[in-house]
Every structure is written in C-alpha cells, then in structure tokens.
Amino acid sequence: MLTIHNPLHHLHQGRHEMFRGRLVPCHETPQRLDHVLAELRRRSIGPLQTPADDV
C-alpha cells in the first residue's frame, strides 16, 4: 500500500475540535503523526512517499 505523507502536517497544531457537539482538545497532533508514521515504517506495509518525491 502506498502512503502519501505531507511533512507540512507537522505544522498543524489545532487547539480544539468539535466532538459530539462539544469543543474538546484536538486529537490530531504532531506527536500522533510521529506515532502513526513510526508504525507505518515498523509494519512495512508499503512505501511512504512525500509530495516532494514526485518533483
């Protein structure tokens, strides 16, 4: 499976998001992205590509 990853995602650091009609702390954080990318690499399910790889 090819996974496309944009490294600029690390710049997104939302403070809140809506969940079931309430503002809660943002679930998507740079730290979560680091964990997801590490797991994708560890499991070797396919190449991890960034948009810059296509240039």
N, C-alpha and C positions, 0 to 999 in steps of 0.2 A: 504494500500500500504506500503510495506517495503521500507525504505530508508536507504541506506548504506552510512555512512559518515566516512571518514578517518580524524582524528584530525590533522594529519600532513599537511593537506591542508593549515592550517593557516601559515605554514612556507613559502608558495609560495607568493612572493611579486614581481611579474614581473613589470618592469617599462614601457614597451611598447609592443604593439601588432599591427599586420597588420590589417587594416580595409579599404576595398575598395582601396587597393594599397598604403595606406599611413600609416606611423607609428603614432599611437595615444597612449595616456596614457592607461595603461592596465585596462580593465574593471573588470576583476576578482581580487578582493582584499580581504584580511581577513575581512574587515568591511562588504563587501557584503555577505560573507559567514555567518557572525554573523546574518545578517538580514534574510537571507534565512532560517537558522536553527530556528530562533525565530518564523518565520511564520509557518514553518512545525510543530513546537510544539504547537503553538497557535491554528492551524486549526485541530489538532488531526486527521490527515488523515491516521495514521498508525504508527507502531513502527519506531523509529530512532535507528539504530544499527551501532556500530563501528566494524571494523575488530577484535579488541581485545576481543569483546564479544563472539567470536567463539572459543577462545582458552580455 
